[in-house]
């Protein structure tokens, strides 16, 4: 099922919701559709264009947001789905300093890895086997990561996420920077 970007009344990105939830917001006059996805939703009496971006009519106060949560989906988005060691297609999560040797499960110590590299590295340090990381792992920053880290992306969302660091996030995901 497609997902929809939800913006606050101030155009600040709040999150991503399923299409059905976005339609309920629009039909209950709590949100307005800013971008249509091109699809049409049919009921018994109406035909409604399916939204891709909706903006709430009333401002919602958002409590302080801490760091971006470390999830598998967000990690693969940060690393662009590529192995941090060889650049191949990543299929697993690896701890740079193995947990068996005191490594923590934090953004600075976790990378996406291919099955082969993860198996060869096992519970050893990168320096022990003479490998180097393609980029130093760091926590993602910017409000756009809360949206992009969900794994749902739509090109129509980019203009609304750009002021919140979307260009940097997308460049990192697409592998255009080596940060």
Secondary structure as UniProt FT lines:
FT   STRAND          3..7
FT   TURN            9..10
FT   STRAND          13..18
FT   HELIX           19..27
FT   TURN            28..29
FT   STRAND          31..42
FT   STRAND          47..56
FT   HELIX           72..78
FT   TURN            79..81
FT   TURN            84..86
FT   STRAND          92..95
FT   HELIX           99..101
FT   TURN            107..109
FT   STRAND          110..113
FT   HELIX           115..121
FT   TURN            122..123
FT   HELIX           127..129
FT   HELIX           144..148
FT   TURN            149..150
FT   HELIX           155..157
FT   HELIX           158..161
FT   HELIX           162..164
FT   HELIX           166..173
FT   TURN            174..175
//
